[in-house]
């Protein structure tokens, strides 16, 4: 049987924000990446999202990014390796503390936006991130772009690494995500998303923007809450998983 974790980035609003929609999504995922307050999120929506994850049995993850509210953490900040280490240390520690205070436990760490993409490319940034996660708790699982420098850095630090793929993002031939400014970088229709998911989960492959097929390990599948008809996609994903002997469950710490 194939096992697959479904993760989603949440708590990326303020106050009540999209809370009602987020709670609907929570019922269909197995792990959640909760914004830590620098690229998005505030203490109120973070706490509510942690509580909702605990109620629904969803594994809690920290989702740290650059302190770039205006750009939603999607702009490069050209920070030093030490600054990146400190940013990750601060944000993951905050989510860890909130989770424990509310009766939960931090399960994993997944970077956001520009920091995610840059740590996938840069061994130096990847090392800073892996070191920060390890220094907080070496039992945390590091979610990292499949086949990236962050996967290697996490393994070098002795962390359990979950290689992540995306249902709704197009891929470049080198295995990186297509930049959002590129036309077609975001897969809109449920049909496109399901076809890419089938390729990734059953074949560990994906078709890239130039039509070539590349191999990618798929431990965890990211679904973005802002995708159109995301709930319908998640319902269809659960139905498809049952029909194809794919067990949807959170990644078990080793």
N, C-alpha and C positions, 0 to 999 in steps of 0.2 A: 504493500500500500504506500502511495505517495503521501507525504505529510507536507502541509503548507500553512504558514502563518499569514494572516491578512492584517496589515497595519495601515493606520490612517493618521494624518497630522491634524490635531484638533487644538482647541483653546487659542486659536489665532485671531480672536476678536477682543473686545473690551466690554466689561460689565456683563450684561446678559447676552449681547451679541446674537450669534446664531445658535444659542444654547439648545433650543428645542430641536433644531435640525441635527445638531451634533449628537444629542441623546438618541435620536432615531438611528443614526449610523452606528452608534456604540453596540447595538444589539446584533450587528452583522459582522463585526470584526473580532479579531482575537488579540490584537495588541494595539495600543494607542501611543502616539508620540505627542507629548504635551508641551506646547510653547512655554518658554521659561521667562518671558517678560521683557526681553530685549528687542527682538525683531517684532514681537507681537505678544498679546496676552497681558493680563494683570492679575493681582492676587486673587480676585474674586472669581474670574472665569477659570483660572488654574485650579482653585480649590474645588469648584463645582464639577470640573471635568474629572479630577482625581476621584471624587466621591462617586460619580457616575460609573467610572471604570471599576471601582471596587464592587458596586452593586451588581454590575453585569458580568463580573468575573473576567474582565479584560486586563491583560498585563500592561503595566504602566511604564512608559518610557519618557525620558527627558529629550526635548527637541531644541537644543541650543543653536543659536545663529548669531550673526553679526548684529551689533546694536544699531540697526538701521531701520527705524520705524517707517520713515517716509518711503523707502525703497523696499519695504517688506523683507529685508534681509537678503535681497537678490542682487545687491551691488557689492562688488569687491571693495574692501577697505584697506588692502595693502598693509596689514598689520604684521608685526614681528612674530616670530615663533613663540617668544615668551608671552606676548599679549594674547595670542590664540590659546595657549595653554591656560592662562589665567581666566579668559572668558569662558572656556569650557568648564574649568574647575568651579567657577562661581555659579554658573547656571545649573549644572548637574547637581551640585550640592544643594541648591535651593529646592529643586524638584524632589530630591531625596528626602529633605527635611519635611516638606509639605506632605509627601506620601506617608511617611512614618507617623507624623502627627495625626493624620486622619485615619490611621489604621491600615494603611496599605504598605506596599513594598516596591521599591524601584527595581525594574526587571531589565531594562535596556537603555541604550543611548543611541539616538539617530540625529545626525546634524541636519541643519536646514539650509536651503537656498545656496547662496554663493559659497558659504563655508563648506557645505556638503560637496559641491562640485570641485572646489579648489583642493580640498583634502584628498579627493579621489585622484588628483593629478600630481600633487606635490608630496614627495616623501617626507620633507621637513615638516610641513603642516600636519600630515598624517601622523607622524611620530609625536608631535605635540598633543594632538587629540587623544591618541591611544595612551600616552603617558598620564594625561589628566584623568581619564576614565579609570585607569589602573590605580592611580593614587587615591581615588575616592573609594573604589571597591572593585577589587580584581574579579569578583564574581559577576559583575554586570556584563551583559551581552552587548557587543558593539554591532549595530546595524550599519552596513557599508555597501556602497555601490558594487555590484558584482564585478569581480576581476580587477578592482582598483587598488591604488597604492594604500588606501586605508585598510583594506582587507589584510595586506601584507604586514602593515604596522601593528594592527591589532593582534595578529598571530605572534609576531615577534615579542610583544609584551605579555604573551600568555593569556590573552583574553579569548573568550568564546566569541566567534564572529559569525553573524548571519549575513549571507550575501543577498542583497536586495535587488529586486527587479520591479518594473513599473507596468501597470496595466494600461495607463493612459498617457505615456510619454513615448515619443519616437526616439530611436537610437541611431547614433552615428556608426560608421563601420569600425571604429576603434573601441566600441562598447560603451562610450560615454553618451549621456543624454543629449539630444539635439537642443541647441539653445532656444529659449522660448521665443526669441525674435524671428526664428526661422519658420516660414510657413509650413504648416503640417506638423510642427513639433509636439502639439498636444492632440491626442486622439479624442475626438468628440463623441462619436457614436458608440453605443453599447456593442454593436456588432464588431467594430474595429477593436474595441477593448477586449472583448471575449476571444476573438481570434488571436490576438497577441498573447493573451493569458494562456490559451491552449498550447501555443507554440512553446512558451517559456516553461510551463509546468510539466507537460507531457514529454517534450523533446529537449528541454534545456537549450533552446535555440530561439533566436528572434530575427526577423527580417528588418534590415536597416533602411535608412532613407534612400540609399542608392540601389536597393533591391537585393543586396547580398545577404546571406544568412551567416550569423556568427553564433558561437556557443557561449552560453552564460549559465552559471549555477544559479538556482532559484530556491533560496531558503525561505524568503519572506517576500510577499507581494504588496506593494504600496498602491493604495487607492486614495485619490485626493477627494476631499469632501466637497470641493467647489466644482467638481466635474458635473456636467448636466446629467440629470437622471441617475445620480450615483446610487440611490437606494434601489432602483430597479436593476442596476448592474449587479449590486451585491446580492440581491435575491436570486438573480439568474446564475451568479457565480456559485452560490450554495447549491442550487438545483443541479448544475453541471457537475460539481464536485461529487455529489452523491451518485450520479450516473456513471462516473469514471473512476470510482474507487480512490478518490482523493480525500484524505482526512484533513479538515480545516481545524487547526489547533495551534496554540501559541508554542513557541520554541521552549523546550524544557532545558533549564540550566543544567550543565553537565555535573 
